[in-house]
Amino acid sequence: MNAMTVLFSTDVGLMSLAVIIVTLGMGGFYLRYFMKHIREDSLRAAAEAKAGR
């Protein structure tokens, strides 16, 4: 329980919390970004394969 008090009440704890939130946000952004491009590339490759027949 002391860890939660330190996390939410000290400057070091709040900075750590901010870094954790930013890191998770960046992870979500990049996951969405890469999944979008993977999907677009696979659709383009499928269209090229179909057109090439």
C-alpha distance matrix in Angstrom:
0.0 3.8 5.4 5.4 6.7 8.9 10.0 11.2 12.5 14.3 17.5 16.7 13.6 15.9 18.7 16.8 16.0 19.7 20.9 19.1 20.6 24.0 24.1 23.5 26.1 28.6 28.1 29.0 31.9 33.4 33.0 34.9 37.4 38.3 38.5 40.9 43.1 43.1 44.3 46.9 48.2 48.6 50.5 52.7 53.4 54.3 56.6 58.3 58.8 60.3 62.5 63.6 65.1
3.8 0.0 3.8 5.4 5.1 6.3 8.6 10.2 10.5 11.7 15.0 14.1 11.6 14.3 17.0 15.5 15.3 18.9 20.1 18.9 20.7 23.8 24.0 24.0 26.5 28.7 28.6 29.8 32.5 33.8 33.9 35.9 38.1 39.0 39.6 41.9 43.9 44.1 45.6 48.0 49.2 49.8 51.8 53.8 54.5 55.6 57.9 59.4 60.0 61.7 63.8 64.8 66.5
5.4 3.8 0.0 3.8 5.4 5.1 6.0 8.7 10.0 10.6 13.3 11.8 9.0 11.9 14.1 12.1 12.1 15.8 16.6 15.3 17.4 20.4 20.3 20.4 23.1 25.1 25.0 26.4 29.0 30.2 30.3 32.5 34.5 35.4 36.1 38.5 40.3 40.6 42.1 44.5 45.6 46.3 48.3 50.2 50.9 52.1 54.4 55.8 56.5 58.2 60.3 61.2 63.0
5.4 5.4 3.8 0.0 3.8 5.4 4.9 6.2 8.4 10.2 12.9 12.2 8.8 10.6 13.5 11.9 10.7 14.3 15.9 14.4 15.7 19.0 19.5 19.2 21.5 23.9 24.0 24.8 27.5 29.1 29.2 31.0 33.2 34.3 34.9 37.0 39.1 39.5 40.8 43.1 44.5 45.2 47.0 49.0 49.9 51.0 53.1 54.7 55.5 57.0 59.1 60.2 62.0
6.7 5.1 5.4 3.8 0.0 3.8 5.5 5.5 5.8 8.1 11.5 11.6 8.7 10.5 13.7 13.0 12.3 15.4 17.4 16.6 17.8 20.8 21.8 21.8 23.8 26.2 26.7 27.6 29.9 31.7 32.0 33.7 35.8 37.1 37.8 39.8 41.9 42.5 43.8 46.0 47.4 48.2 50.0 51.9 52.9 54.1 56.1 57.7 58.6 60.1 62.0 63.2 65.1
8.9 6.3 5.1 5.4 3.8 0.0 3.8 5.6 5.3 5.6 8.8 8.2 5.9 8.5 11.2 10.5 10.8 13.9 15.3 15.1 16.8 19.4 20.2 20.8 22.9 24.9 25.5 26.9 29.0 30.5 31.2 33.1 34.8 36.1 37.1 39.1 40.9 41.6 43.2 45.2 46.4 47.5 49.4 51.1 52.1 53.4 55.4 56.8 57.8 59.5 61.3 62.4 64.4
10.0 8.6 6.0 4.9 5.5 3.8 0.0 3.8 5.9 6.4 8.4 7.5 3.9 6.0 8.7 7.6 7.1 10.4 12.0 11.5 13.1 15.8 16.6 17.1 19.1 21.2 21.9 23.1 25.2 26.8 27.5 29.3 31.1 32.4 33.4 35.3 37.2 37.9 39.4 41.5 42.8 43.8 45.6 47.4 48.4 49.8 51.7 53.1 54.1 55.9 57.6 58.7 60.7
11.2 10.2 8.7 6.2 5.5 5.6 3.8 0.0 3.8 6.2 8.3 9.1 5.9 5.8 9.5 9.6 8.0 10.6 13.2 12.9 13.4 16.2 17.8 18.0 19.4 22.0 22.9 23.7 25.6 27.7 28.4 29.7 31.6 33.3 34.2 35.8 37.9 38.9 40.1 42.0 43.6 44.7 46.2 48.0 49.3 50.6 52.3 53.9 55.1 56.6 58.3 59.6 61.6
12.5 10.5 10.0 8.4 5.8 5.3 5.9 3.8 0.0 3.8 6.9 8.7 6.8 7.0 10.4 11.4 10.8 12.8 15.4 15.8 16.5 18.9 20.6 21.3 22.5 24.8 26.1 27.0 28.7 30.7 31.7 33.0 34.7 36.4 37.5 39.0 41.0 42.1 43.4 45.2 46.7 48.0 49.6 51.2 52.5 53.9 55.6 57.1 58.4 60.0 61.5 62.8 64.9
14.3 11.7 10.6 10.2 8.1 5.6 6.4 6.2 3.8 0.0 3.8 5.5 5.1 6.1 8.5 9.8 10.5 12.2 14.2 15.3 16.5 18.3 19.9 21.2 22.5 24.3 25.7 27.1 28.5 30.3 31.5 33.1 34.4 36.1 37.5 39.1 40.7 41.9 43.5 45.2 46.5 47.9 49.6 51.0 52.3 53.9 55.6 56.9 58.2 60.0 61.4 62.5 64.8
17.5 15.0 13.3 12.9 11.5 8.8 8.4 8.3 6.9 3.8 0.0 3.8 5.4 5.2 6.1 8.5 9.8 10.4 12.2 14.2 15.3 16.4 18.2 20.0 20.9 22.4 24.2 25.7 26.8 28.4 30.1 31.6 32.5 34.3 36.0 37.4 38.8 40.2 42.0 43.4 44.6 46.3 48.0 49.2 50.5 52.3 53.9 55.0 56.5 58.3 59.6 60.7 63.1
16.7 14.1 11.8 12.2 11.6 8.2 7.5 9.1 8.7 5.5 3.8 0.0 3.8 5.5 5.1 6.1 8.6 9.9 10.5 12.3 14.3 15.3 16.3 18.4 19.9 21.0 22.4 24.4 25.6 26.8 28.4 30.3 31.2 32.6 34.4 36.1 37.3 38.5 40.5 42.0 43.0 44.6 46.5 47.7 48.8 50.6 52.4 53.4 54.7 56.7 58.1 59.0 61.3
13.6 11.6 9.0 8.8 8.7 5.9 3.9 5.9 6.8 5.1 5.4 3.8 0.0 3.8 5.4 5.0 6.2 8.6 9.9 10.5 12.4 14.3 15.3 16.6 18.3 20.0 21.0 22.7 24.3 25.8 26.9 28.8 30.1 31.5 32.9 34.7 36.3 37.2 39.0 40.8 41.9 43.3 45.1 46.6 47.6 49.3 51.1 52.3 53.5 55.4 56.9 57.9 60.1
15.9 14.3 11.9 10.6 10.5 8.5 6.0 5.8 7.0 6.1 5.2 5.5 3.8 0.0 3.8 5.4 5.0 6.1 8.6 9.8 10.5 12.3 14.1 15.4 16.4 18.3 19.9 21.1 22.4 24.3 25.7 27.1 28.4 30.1 31.6 33.0 34.7 36.0 37.5 39.1 40.5 42.0 43.6 45.0 46.3 48.0 49.6 50.9 52.3 54.0 55.4 56.6 58.9
18.7 17.0 14.1 13.5 13.7 11.2 8.7 9.5 10.4 8.5 6.1 5.1 5.4 3.8 0.0 3.8 5.4 5.0 6.2 8.6 9.9 10.5 12.1 14.2 15.2 16.4 18.2 19.9 20.9 22.4 24.1 25.8 26.6 28.3 30.1 31.5 32.8 34.2 36.0 37.4 38.6 40.3 42.0 43.2 44.4 46.3 47.9 48.9 50.4 52.3 53.6 54.6 57.0
16.8 15.5 12.1 11.9 13.0 10.5 7.6 9.6 11.4 9.8 8.5 6.1 5.0 5.4 3.8 0.0 3.8 5.4 5.1 6.2 8.7 9.9 10.5 12.3 14.2 15.3 16.4 18.4 19.9 21.0 22.4 24.4 25.5 26.8 28.4 30.2 31.6 32.6 34.5 36.2 37.2 38.6 40.6 41.9 42.9 44.7 46.5 47.6 48.8 50.8 52.2 53.2 55.4
16.0 15.3 12.1 10.7 12.3 10.8 7.1 8.0 10.8 10.5 9.8 8.6 6.2 5.0 5.4 3.8 0.0 3.8 5.5 5.1 6.2 8.7 9.9 10.7 12.3 14.3 15.3 16.6 18.4 20.1 21.1 22.8 24.3 25.8 27.1 28.7 30.5 31.5 33.1 34.8 36.2 37.5 39.2 40.7 41.9 43.5 45.2 46.6 47.8 49.5 51.1 52.2 54.4
19.7 18.9 15.8 14.3 15.4 13.9 10.4 10.6 12.8 12.2 10.4 9.9 8.6 6.1 5.0 5.4 3.8 0.0 3.8 5.4 5.1 6.1 8.5 10.0 10.5 12.2 14.2 15.4 16.4 18.3 19.9 21.2 22.3 24.2 25.7 27.0 28.6 30.1 31.6 33.1 34.5 36.1 37.7 38.9 40.4 42.1 43.6 44.8 46.3 48.0 49.4 50.6 52.9
20.9 20.1 16.6 15.9 17.4 15.3 12.0 13.2 15.4 14.2 12.2 10.5 9.9 8.6 6.2 5.1 5.5 3.8 0.0 3.8 5.5 5.1 6.0 8.5 9.7 10.4 12.1 14.2 15.2 16.3 18.1 19.9 20.7 22.2 24.0 25.6 26.8 28.1 30.0 31.5 32.5 34.2 36.0 37.2 38.3 40.2 41.9 42.9 44.3 46.3 47.6 48.5 50.9
19.1 18.9 15.3 14.4 16.6 15.1 11.5 12.9 15.8 15.3 14.2 12.3 10.5 9.8 8.6 6.2 5.1 5.4 3.8 0.0 3.8 5.5 5.1 6.2 8.5 9.9 10.5 12.4 14.2 15.4 16.4 18.5 19.8 21.0 22.4 24.3 25.9 26.7 28.5 30.3 31.4 32.7 34.7 36.1 37.2 38.8 40.6 41.8 43.0 44.9 46.4 47.4 49.6
20.6 20.7 17.4 15.7 17.8 16.8 13.1 13.4 16.5 16.5 15.3 14.3 12.4 10.5 9.9 8.7 6.2 5.1 5.5 3.8 0.0 3.8 5.5 5.2 6.1 8.6 9.8 10.6 12.3 14.3 15.3 16.6 18.2 20.0 21.1 22.6 24.5 25.7 27.1 28.8 30.3 31.6 33.2 34.7 36.1 37.6 39.2 40.6 42.0 43.6 45.1 46.4 48.5
24.0 23.8 20.4 19.0 20.8 19.4 15.8 16.2 18.9 18.3 16.4 15.3 14.3 12.3 10.5 9.9 8.7 6.1 5.1 5.5 3.8 0.0 3.8 5.5 5.0 6.1 8.5 9.8 10.4 12.2 14.1 15.4 16.2 18.1 19.8 21.0 22.5 24.0 25.7 27.0 28.4 30.1 31.7 32.8 34.3 36.0 37.5 38.7 40.3 42.0 43.3 44.5 46.9
24.1 24.0 20.3 19.5 21.8 20.2 16.6 17.8 20.6 19.9 18.2 16.3 15.3 14.1 12.1 10.5 9.9 8.5 6.0 5.1 5.5 3.8 0.0 3.8 5.4 5.1 6.1 8.7 9.9 10.6 12.1 14.3 15.1 16.3 18.1 19.9 21.1 22.2 24.1 25.7 26.7 28.3 30.2 31.4 32.5 34.3 36.1 37.1 38.4 40.4 41.8 42.7 45.0
23.5 24.0 20.4 19.2 21.8 20.8 17.1 18.0 21.3 21.2 20.0 18.4 16.6 15.4 14.2 12.3 10.7 10.0 8.5 6.2 5.2 5.5 3.8 0.0 3.8 5.5 5.0 6.2 8.6 10.0 10.4 12.4 14.1 15.3 16.4 18.3 20.1 20.9 22.4 24.4 25.7 26.8 28.6 30.2 31.3 32.8 34.6 36.0 37.2 38.9 40.5 41.7 43.7
26.1 26.5 23.1 21.5 23.8 22.9 19.1 19.4 22.5 22.5 20.9 19.9 18.3 16.4 15.2 14.2 12.3 10.5 9.7 8.5 6.1 5.0 5.4 3.8 0.0 3.8 5.4 5.1 6.2 8.7 9.9 10.7 12.2 14.3 15.4 16.6 18.6 20.0 21.2 22.8 24.4 25.9 27.3 28.7 30.3 31.7 33.2 34.7 36.2 37.7 39.1 40.5 42.7
28.6 28.7 25.1 23.9 26.2 24.9 21.2 22.0 24.8 24.3 22.4 21.0 20.0 18.3 16.4 15.3 14.3 12.2 10.4 9.9 8.6 6.1 5.1 5.5 3.8 0.0 3.8 5.4 5.0 6.1 8.4 9.9 10.3 12.0 14.0 15.2 16.5 18.0 19.8 21.1 22.3 24.1 25.7 26.8 28.2 30.0 31.5 32.6 34.2 36.0 37.2 38.4 40.8
28.1 28.6 25.0 24.0 26.7 25.5 21.9 22.9 26.1 25.7 24.2 22.4 21.0 19.9 18.2 16.4 15.3 14.2 12.1 10.5 9.8 8.5 6.1 5.0 5.4 3.8 0.0 3.8 5.5 5.3 6.0 8.6 9.8 10.5 12.0 14.1 15.5 16.2 18.1 19.9 20.9 22.2 24.2 25.6 26.6 28.3 30.2 31.3 32.5 34.4 35.9 36.9 39.1
29.0 29.8 26.4 24.8 27.6 26.9 23.1 23.7 27.0 27.1 25.7 24.4 22.7 21.1 19.9 18.4 16.6 15.4 14.2 12.4 10.6 9.8 8.7 6.2 5.1 5.4 3.8 0.0 3.8 5.6 5.1 6.2 8.5 10.1 10.6 12.2 14.4 15.3 16.5 18.4 20.0 21.1 22.6 24.4 25.7 27.0 28.7 30.3 31.5 33.0 34.6 36.0 38.0
31.9 32.5 29.0 27.5 29.9 29.0 25.2 25.6 28.7 28.5 26.8 25.6 24.3 22.4 20.9 19.9 18.4 16.4 15.2 14.2 12.3 10.4 9.9 8.6 6.2 5.0 5.5 3.8 0.0 3.8 5.5 5.3 6.0 8.6 10.0 10.6 12.5 14.2 15.5 16.7 18.4 20.1 21.4 22.6 24.3 25.9 27.2 28.6 30.3 31.8 33.0 34.5 36.8
33.4 33.8 30.2 29.1 31.7 30.5 26.8 27.7 30.7 30.3 28.4 26.8 25.8 24.3 22.4 21.0 20.1 18.3 16.3 15.4 14.3 12.2 10.6 10.0 8.7 6.1 5.3 5.6 3.8 0.0 3.8 5.4 4.8 5.9 8.3 9.7 10.5 11.9 14.0 15.2 16.2 18.0 19.8 20.9 22.1 24.0 25.6 26.6 28.1 30.0 31.3 32.3 34.7
33.0 33.9 30.3 29.2 32.0 31.2 27.5 28.4 31.7 31.5 30.1 28.4 26.9 25.7 24.1 22.4 21.1 19.9 18.1 16.4 15.3 14.1 12.1 10.4 9.9 8.4 6.0 5.1 5.5 3.8 0.0 3.8 5.5 5.4 6.0 8.5 10.1 10.5 12.1 14.2 15.3 16.4 18.3 19.9 20.9 22.4 24.3 25.6 26.7 28.5 30.1 31.3 33.3
34.9 35.9 32.5 31.0 33.7 33.1 29.3 29.7 33.0 33.1 31.6 30.3 28.8 27.1 25.8 24.4 22.8 21.2 19.9 18.5 16.6 15.4 14.3 12.4 10.7 9.9 8.6 6.2 5.3 5.4 3.8 0.0 3.8 5.6 5.2 6.1 8.7 9.9 10.6 12.3 14.3 15.4 16.6 18.3 20.0 21.1 22.6 24.3 25.7 27.1 28.6 30.1 32.2
37.4 38.1 34.5 33.2 35.8 34.8 31.1 31.6 34.7 34.4 32.5 31.2 30.1 28.4 26.6 25.5 24.3 22.3 20.7 19.8 18.2 16.2 15.1 14.1 12.2 10.3 9.8 8.5 6.0 4.8 5.5 3.8 0.0 3.8 5.6 5.3 6.5 8.7 10.1 10.8 12.4 14.4 15.7 16.7 18.4 20.2 21.4 22.6 24.4 26.0 27.1 28.5 30.9
38.3 39.0 35.4 34.3 37.1 36.1 32.4 33.3 36.4 36.1 34.3 32.6 31.5 30.1 28.3 26.8 25.8 24.2 22.2 21.0 20.0 18.1 16.3 15.3 14.3 12.0 10.5 10.1 8.6 5.9 5.4 5.6 3.8 0.0 3.8 5.4 5.2 6.0 8.5 9.8 10.4 12.1 14.2 15.2 16.2 18.1 19.8 20.8 22.2 24.1 25.5 26.5 28.8
38.5 39.6 36.1 34.9 37.8 37.1 33.4 34.2 37.5 37.5 36.0 34.4 32.9 31.6 30.1 28.4 27.1 25.7 24.0 22.4 21.1 19.8 18.1 16.4 15.4 14.0 12.0 10.6 10.0 8.3 6.0 5.2 5.6 3.8 0.0 3.8 5.5 5.0 6.1 8.6 9.8 10.5 12.3 14.2 15.2 16.4 18.3 19.9 20.9 22.5 24.2 25.5 27.4
40.9 41.9 38.5 37.0 39.8 39.1 35.3 35.8 39.0 39.1 37.4 36.1 34.7 33.0 31.5 30.2 28.7 27.0 25.6 24.3 22.6 21.0 19.9 18.3 16.6 15.2 14.1 12.2 10.6 9.7 8.5 6.1 5.3 5.4 3.8 0.0 3.8 5.5 5.2 6.2 8.7 10.1 10.8 12.3 14.3 15.5 16.6 18.4 20.0 21.2 22.6 24.2 26.4
43.1 43.9 40.3 39.1 41.9 40.9 37.2 37.9 41.0 40.7 38.8 37.3 36.3 34.7 32.8 31.6 30.5 28.6 26.8 25.9 24.5 22.5 21.1 20.1 18.6 16.5 15.5 14.4 12.5 10.5 10.1 8.7 6.5 5.2 5.5 3.8 0.0 3.8 5.4 5.0 6.0 8.5 9.8 10.4 12.0 14.0 15.2 16.2 18.0 19.8 20.8 22.0 24.5
43.1 44.1 40.6 39.5 42.5 41.6 37.9 38.9 42.1 41.9 40.2 38.5 37.2 36.0 34.2 32.6 31.5 30.1 28.1 26.7 25.7 24.0 22.2 20.9 20.0 18.0 16.2 15.3 14.2 11.9 10.5 9.9 8.7 6.0 5.0 5.5 3.8 0.0 3.8 5.5 5.2 6.1 8.6 9.9 10.5 12.2 14.2 15.3 16.3 18.2 19.8 20.8 22.9
44.3 45.6 42.1 40.8 43.8 43.2 39.4 40.1 43.4 43.5 42.0 40.5 39.0 37.5 36.0 34.5 33.1 31.6 30.0 28.5 27.1 25.7 24.1 22.4 21.2 19.8 18.1 16.5 15.5 14.0 12.1 10.6 10.1 8.5 6.1 5.2 5.4 3.8 0.0 3.8 5.5 5.2 6.2 8.6 9.9 10.6 12.3 14.3 15.3 16.5 18.3 19.9 21.7
46.9 48.0 44.5 43.1 46.0 45.2 41.5 42.0 45.2 45.2 43.4 42.0 40.8 39.1 37.4 36.2 34.8 33.1 31.5 30.3 28.8 27.0 25.7 24.4 22.8 21.1 19.9 18.4 16.7 15.2 14.2 12.3 10.8 9.8 8.6 6.2 5.0 5.5 3.8 0.0 3.8 5.5 5.2 6.1 8.6 9.9 10.6 12.2 14.2 15.3 16.4 18.1 20.4
48.2 49.2 45.6 44.5 47.4 46.4 42.8 43.6 46.7 46.5 44.6 43.0 41.9 40.5 38.6 37.2 36.2 34.5 32.5 31.4 30.3 28.4 26.7 25.7 24.4 22.3 20.9 20.0 18.4 16.2 15.3 14.3 12.4 10.4 9.8 8.7 6.0 5.2 5.5 3.8 0.0 3.8 5.5 5.1 6.0 8.5 9.8 10.4 12.1 14.1 15.1 16.1 18.6
48.6 49.8 46.3 45.2 48.2 47.5 43.8 44.7 48.0 47.9 46.3 44.6 43.3 42.0 40.3 38.6 37.5 36.1 34.2 32.7 31.6 30.1 28.3 26.8 25.9 24.1 22.2 21.1 20.1 18.0 16.4 15.4 14.4 12.1 10.5 10.1 8.5 6.1 5.2 5.5 3.8 0.0 3.8 5.4 5.1 6.1 8.6 9.8 10.4 12.2 14.1 15.1 16.9
50.5 51.8 48.3 47.0 50.0 49.4 45.6 46.2 49.6 49.6 48.0 46.5 45.1 43.6 42.0 40.6 39.2 37.7 36.0 34.7 33.2 31.7 30.2 28.6 27.3 25.7 24.2 22.6 21.4 19.8 18.3 16.6 15.7 14.2 12.3 10.8 9.8 8.6 6.2 5.2 5.5 3.8 0.0 3.8 5.5 5.1 6.2 8.6 9.8 10.5 12.2 14.1 15.9
52.7 53.8 50.2 49.0 51.9 51.1 47.4 48.0 51.2 51.0 49.2 47.7 46.6 45.0 43.2 41.9 40.7 38.9 37.2 36.1 34.7 32.8 31.4 30.2 28.7 26.8 25.6 24.4 22.6 20.9 19.9 18.3 16.7 15.2 14.2 12.3 10.4 9.9 8.6 6.1 5.1 5.4 3.8 0.0 3.8 5.4 5.1 6.1 8.5 9.8 10.4 12.0 14.6
53.4 54.5 50.9 49.9 52.9 52.1 48.4 49.3 52.5 52.3 50.5 48.8 47.6 46.3 44.4 42.9 41.9 40.4 38.3 37.2 36.1 34.3 32.5 31.3 30.3 28.2 26.6 25.7 24.3 22.1 20.9 20.0 18.4 16.2 15.2 14.3 12.0 10.5 9.9 8.6 6.0 5.1 5.5 3.8 0.0 3.8 5.4 5.1 6.1 8.5 9.8 10.3 12.6
54.3 55.6 52.1 51.0 54.1 53.4 49.8 50.6 53.9 53.9 52.3 50.6 49.3 48.0 46.3 44.7 43.5 42.1 40.2 38.8 37.6 36.0 34.3 32.8 31.7 30.0 28.3 27.0 25.9 24.0 22.4 21.1 20.2 18.1 16.4 15.5 14.0 12.2 10.6 9.9 8.5 6.1 5.1 5.4 3.8 0.0 3.8 5.5 5.1 6.1 8.6 9.8 11.1
56.6 57.9 54.4 53.1 56.1 55.4 51.7 52.3 55.6 55.6 53.9 52.4 51.1 49.6 47.9 46.5 45.2 43.6 41.9 40.6 39.2 37.5 36.1 34.6 33.2 31.5 30.2 28.7 27.2 25.6 24.3 22.6 21.4 19.8 18.3 16.6 15.2 14.2 12.3 10.6 9.8 8.6 6.2 5.1 5.4 3.8 0.0 3.8 5.4 5.1 6.1 8.5 10.3
58.3 59.4 55.8 54.7 57.7 56.8 53.1 53.9 57.1 56.9 55.0 53.4 52.3 50.9 48.9 47.6 46.6 44.8 42.9 41.8 40.6 38.7 37.1 36.0 34.7 32.6 31.3 30.3 28.6 26.6 25.6 24.3 22.6 20.8 19.9 18.4 16.2 15.3 14.3 12.2 10.4 9.8 8.6 6.1 5.1 5.5 3.8 0.0 3.8 5.4 5.0 5.9 8.8
58.8 60.0 56.5 55.5 58.6 57.8 54.1 55.1 58.4 58.2 56.5 54.7 53.5 52.3 50.4 48.8 47.8 46.3 44.3 43.0 42.0 40.3 38.4 37.2 36.2 34.2 32.5 31.5 30.3 28.1 26.7 25.7 24.4 22.2 20.9 20.0 18.0 16.3 15.3 14.2 12.1 10.4 9.8 8.5 6.1 5.1 5.4 3.8 0.0 3.8 5.5 5.1 6.6
60.3 61.7 58.2 57.0 60.1 59.5 55.9 56.6 60.0 60.0 58.3 56.7 55.4 54.0 52.3 50.8 49.5 48.0 46.3 44.9 43.6 42.0 40.4 38.9 37.7 36.0 34.4 33.0 31.8 30.0 28.5 27.1 26.0 24.1 22.5 21.2 19.8 18.2 16.5 15.3 14.1 12.2 10.5 9.8 8.5 6.1 5.1 5.4 3.8 0.0 3.8 5.5 5.7
62.5 63.8 60.3 59.1 62.0 61.3 57.6 58.3 61.5 61.4 59.6 58.1 56.9 55.4 53.6 52.2 51.1 49.4 47.6 46.4 45.1 43.3 41.8 40.5 39.1 37.2 35.9 34.6 33.0 31.3 30.1 28.6 27.1 25.5 24.2 22.6 20.8 19.8 18.3 16.4 15.1 14.1 12.2 10.4 9.8 8.6 6.1 5.0 5.5 3.8 0.0 3.8 5.6
63.6 64.8 61.2 60.2 63.2 62.4 58.7 59.6 62.8 62.5 60.7 59.0 57.9 56.6 54.6 53.2 52.2 50.6 48.5 47.4 46.4 44.5 42.7 41.7 40.5 38.4 36.9 36.0 34.5 32.3 31.3 30.1 28.5 26.5 25.5 24.2 22.0 20.8 19.9 18.1 16.1 15.1 14.1 12.0 10.3 9.8 8.5 5.9 5.1 5.5 3.8 0.0 3.8
65.1 66.5 63.0 62.0 65.1 64.4 60.7 61.6 64.9 64.8 63.1 61.3 60.1 58.9 57.0 55.4 54.4 52.9 50.9 49.6 48.5 46.9 45.0 43.7 42.7 40.8 39.1 38.0 36.8 34.7 33.3 32.2 30.9 28.8 27.4 26.4 24.5 22.9 21.7 20.4 18.6 16.9 15.9 14.6 12.6 11.1 10.3 8.8 6.6 5.7 5.6 3.8 0.0
